[in-house]
Amino acid sequence: MRWPLSGRVDQNFNALANLLSPHFAFNFAGNADIEKDVVANIASYGNQLGLISKVLLEISEGQSSEKLNELSAMVEKIDKAKADHKHKTKRAAIEAMSRLRNHDPDAFAKLLSDYTAKK
């Protein structure tokens, strides 16, 4: 007789991890290798769209339409989200540095020294 969980209980979680991880599949009309290189090394899709949006708003200055107003509002929301993210990142860094200073003052001093020497 075998009791529950008395045998092997290992499991491959790759399928579950793949299911829960965000994956994007793009159908490229052009060369997928070039697209990957551009996104990885030159400009993300977000950077490309951000620049196009700002150029479009700039060249349409003085004009008004419902879609231009929507685009302008969207760009403002995106800029605010980026600023909020920078603020959260800075706050997290300050909190981490404070914990390090309190927990290990020598490591804190060395980190500051190493960081400022790399300017």
MOSULDA-V293444 format. One record per helix or strand of 2 or more residues. SS is the DSSP state (A for helix, B for strand). FROM is the first residue (numbers start at 0). LEN is the number of residues. Records with the same first field share a line. If there is no record, write none. Layout:
# MOSULDA-V293444
SS: FROM-LEN, FROM-LEN
This chain:
# MOSULDA-V293444
A: 13-7, 31-10, 44-15, 65-38, 104-13
